Amino acid sequence: MIRSSNPPIPWPTPSATSTRSRAVLCLVLACAPWWGAQASDWSDASRMSPLNASRSTSLIEIRQGSDLSSQVRHLKGQGFESSGGERVDFSAWYSSNWTDMRATWMTQLSPNTGFIWGLGTGENGRKYSISPSLKLGLIHRANIDRRTVLTLRATTTLGGRLREKSCTADYGEIGGVQAVNCRMAASPLEPAETLRYLFNETSRDQHQISVSLSHAF
């Protein structure tokens, strides 16, 4: 018999994650008119004229969902059959009414340099969590000549880690009650061995460096 090691958590809850989610959404909605309808794209060759030196801030990206969210979503339709013949469905464990949302802004520091910063709301389910995140980075462009621009962009994301919680399974008189990876409770591996495969990872785009060269013909 498989039991959740934690009591069911209703959604939404007044947790720190949901509070941050609402805060980010309110920030985006309240400040959108000030940021303007179009963000600056320094890698576009059509914008190679010198930038305004004022410290303006632009919303350059907003998206809901990530590779970590998708990794968890793929489990929703899966499950296994217990030794007693009962169907154990993953949907209740690996689903959430909120998907991690991330927004990124750029604050101009000089005509050719910008500071990139962003926030992620995180995401929570009964058997997993994606922690809130903070993105930091810089973008700089250098004019090689009148028609050629070299752009360097580097960002890193703090937080945003996917962590999975274990289940508690009753293996009868032979194994007793043990902690086990929920997804692998019916596998031939020893329960303690399955704990090594619990999700504990960061997004593929946690660290990014890009270099681009634009030339106007």
C-alpha positions as CSV (number, residue, x, y, z in Angstrom):
1,M,0.0,0.0,0.0
2,I,1.4,3.4,-1.0
3,R,0.8,6.4,1.2
4,S,1.8,10.0,0.8
5,S,4.4,10.9,3.4
6,N,2.8,14.3,3.6
7,P,-0.9,15.1,4.1
8,P,-2.8,16.4,1.0
9,I,-2.2,20.1,0.4
10,P,-5.1,22.1,-1.0
11,W,-4.4,24.5,-3.8
12,P,-4.1,27.4,-3.7
13,T,-2.7,27.9,-0.2
14,P,-1.4,31.1,1.4
15,S,2.1,29.9,1.0
16,A,5.2,32.0,0.3
17,T,5.2,30.7,-3.3
18,S,1.6,31.7,-4.0
19,T,2.2,35.1,-2.4
20,R,5.2,35.7,-4.7
21,S,3.1,34.5,-7.7
22,R,0.5,37.2,-7.0
23,A,3.1,39.8,-6.3
24,V,4.9,39.2,-9.6
25,L,1.6,39.2,-11.5
26,C,0.5,42.5,-9.9
27,L,3.9,44.0,-10.6
28,V,3.7,43.1,-14.3
29,L,0.1,44.3,-14.7
30,A,0.7,47.5,-12.8
31,C,3.9,48.5,-14.5
32,A,3.2,47.3,-18.0
33,P,2.1,50.8,-19.3
34,W,5.3,52.3,-17.9
35,W,7.6,49.7,-19.5
36,G,6.0,50.3,-22.9
37,A,4.6,48.0,-25.5
38,Q,7.9,47.0,-27.0
39,A,11.2,46.0,-25.4
40,S,14.6,47.0,-26.6
41,D,16.4,44.3,-28.7
42,W,20.1,45.1,-28.8
43,S,20.9,42.2,-31.0
44,D,18.8,43.5,-33.9
45,A,21.0,44.9,-36.6
46,S,18.3,47.5,-37.4
47,R,18.8,49.1,-34.0
48,M,22.5,49.9,-34.2
49,S,22.2,53.6,-33.5
50,P,23.4,54.7,-30.1
51,L,21.0,54.0,-27.3
52,N,19.5,56.6,-25.0
53,A,21.7,56.9,-21.9
54,S,18.7,57.3,-19.6
55,R,18.2,54.4,-17.2
56,S,15.0,53.1,-18.6
57,T,13.6,49.6,-17.8
58,S,11.9,47.3,-20.3
59,L,10.1,44.1,-20.0
60,I,11.9,41.8,-22.4
61,E,10.4,38.4,-21.6
62,I,7.4,36.8,-19.8
63,R,6.6,33.1,-20.0
64,Q,4.7,30.5,-18.1
65,G,6.2,27.0,-17.9
66,S,9.7,25.7,-18.1
67,D,11.6,22.5,-18.9
68,L,11.2,21.5,-15.2
69,S,7.4,22.1,-15.3
70,S,7.2,20.1,-18.4
71,Q,9.2,17.3,-16.9
72,V,6.6,17.0,-14.1
73,R,3.6,17.4,-16.4
74,H,4.7,14.3,-18.3
75,L,4.0,12.2,-15.2
76,K,0.4,13.2,-14.9
77,G,-1.0,10.4,-17.1
78,Q,1.3,7.7,-15.7
79,G,1.0,5.3,-12.7
80,F,1.4,1.7,-11.7
81,E,-0.6,-1.2,-10.2
82,S,0.1,-2.1,-6.6
83,S,0.6,-5.6,-5.4
84,G,-3.1,-5.6,-4.3
85,G,-4.2,-4.9,-7.8
86,E,-5.1,-1.2,-7.2
87,R,-4.3,1.4,-9.8
88,V,-2.0,4.2,-8.4
89,D,-2.3,7.3,-10.5
90,F,0.3,10.0,-10.5
91,S,-2.1,12.8,-11.4
92,A,-2.9,13.8,-7.9
93,W,0.8,13.9,-6.9
94,Y,2.3,15.7,-9.9
95,S,-0.3,18.3,-10.8
96,S,-0.8,21.9,-9.8
97,N,-3.2,24.7,-10.5
98,W,-0.3,27.1,-11.1
99,T,2.5,26.8,-13.5
100,D,5.9,28.5,-12.8
101,M,5.8,32.0,-14.4
102,R,9.0,33.9,-15.1
103,A,9.4,37.6,-16.1
104,T,12.6,39.3,-17.2
105,W,13.4,43.0,-17.4
106,M,16.4,45.0,-18.7
107,T,17.5,48.2,-17.0
108,Q,19.8,50.3,-19.2
109,L,23.0,51.3,-17.4
110,S,24.8,53.1,-20.3
111,P,24.2,53.5,-24.1
112,N,25.8,50.1,-24.7
113,T,25.3,48.2,-21.4
114,G,22.2,46.8,-19.7
115,F,21.4,45.0,-16.5
116,I,19.1,42.0,-16.9
117,W,17.0,40.9,-13.9
118,G,14.0,38.7,-13.5
119,L,11.7,36.8,-11.1
120,G,10.1,33.3,-11.1
121,T,7.1,32.5,-9.0
122,G,7.9,28.8,-8.5
123,E,5.3,26.0,-8.5
124,N,4.0,23.4,-5.9
125,G,2.3,20.0,-6.1
126,R,1.8,17.4,-3.5
127,K,4.9,15.5,-4.3
128,Y,7.2,18.1,-5.8
129,S,8.1,21.8,-5.7
130,I,9.9,24.3,-7.9
131,S,11.3,27.0,-5.8
132,P,11.0,30.7,-6.7
133,S,13.9,32.1,-8.7
134,L,15.9,35.2,-9.4
135,K,17.6,35.9,-12.7
136,L,20.6,38.2,-12.9
137,G,22.8,39.1,-15.9
138,L,24.4,41.7,-18.2
139,I,24.2,42.5,-21.8
140,H,26.8,44.6,-23.6
141,R,27.2,45.6,-27.2
142,A,30.3,46.9,-29.0
143,N,30.4,48.7,-32.3
144,I,33.0,47.0,-34.4
145,D,32.5,49.6,-37.2
146,R,29.6,51.7,-38.5
147,R,27.7,48.6,-39.8
148,T,28.8,45.8,-37.4
149,V,27.8,45.2,-33.8
150,L,29.1,42.5,-31.4
151,T,26.7,41.7,-28.6
152,L,27.5,39.7,-25.5
153,R,24.8,38.5,-23.1
154,A,25.3,36.4,-19.9
155,T,22.7,35.4,-17.3
156,T,22.4,33.2,-14.3
157,T,19.4,32.0,-12.3
158,L,19.4,31.6,-8.6
159,G,16.8,29.2,-7.2
160,G,14.2,27.6,-9.4
161,R,15.2,24.1,-8.3
162,L,12.9,21.1,-8.8
163,R,12.7,18.9,-5.7
164,E,10.6,15.7,-5.4
165,K,9.2,14.3,-2.1
166,S,9.1,10.7,-1.2
167,C,6.1,8.4,-0.4
168,T,5.7,5.9,2.4
169,A,5.0,2.3,1.3
170,D,4.0,-0.8,3.3
171,Y,5.9,-3.8,2.0
172,G,4.3,-6.2,4.5
173,E,6.1,-8.5,6.9
174,I,9.2,-8.8,4.7
175,G,10.0,-5.1,4.1
176,G,7.8,-3.2,6.6
177,V,7.0,0.5,6.1
178,Q,9.7,2.4,4.2
179,A,10.3,5.6,2.4
180,V,10.3,5.2,-1.4
181,N,10.4,7.2,-4.6
182,C,6.7,7.5,-5.5
183,R,7.3,6.9,-9.2
184,M,9.4,3.7,-8.5
185,A,7.5,2.1,-5.7
186,A,6.6,-0.9,-8.0
187,S,10.1,-1.2,-9.4
188,P,12.4,-4.2,-8.5
189,L,14.8,-1.8,-6.8
190,E,15.1,-1.6,-3.1
191,P,13.1,1.2,-1.6
192,A,16.2,3.0,-0.3
193,E,17.8,2.7,-3.7
194,T,14.9,4.5,-5.4
195,L,15.4,7.6,-3.3
196,R,18.6,8.3,-5.3
197,Y,16.4,9.0,-8.3
198,L,14.2,11.7,-6.7
199,F,14.1,14.9,-8.7
200,N,16.7,17.4,-7.4
201,E,17.7,19.5,-10.4
202,T,17.9,23.0,-11.9
203,S,16.6,24.2,-15.3
204,R,18.7,23.6,-18.4
205,D,18.9,27.4,-18.9
206,Q,20.2,28.2,-15.4
207,H,23.4,29.6,-16.9
208,Q,23.4,31.2,-20.3
209,I,26.1,32.9,-22.3
210,S,25.5,34.1,-25.9
211,V,27.6,36.0,-28.4
212,S,26.1,37.5,-31.6
213,L,27.5,39.4,-34.5
214,S,25.2,41.6,-36.5
215,H,26.1,43.3,-39.8
216,A,23.9,45.7,-41.8
217,F,24.3,45.3,-45.6
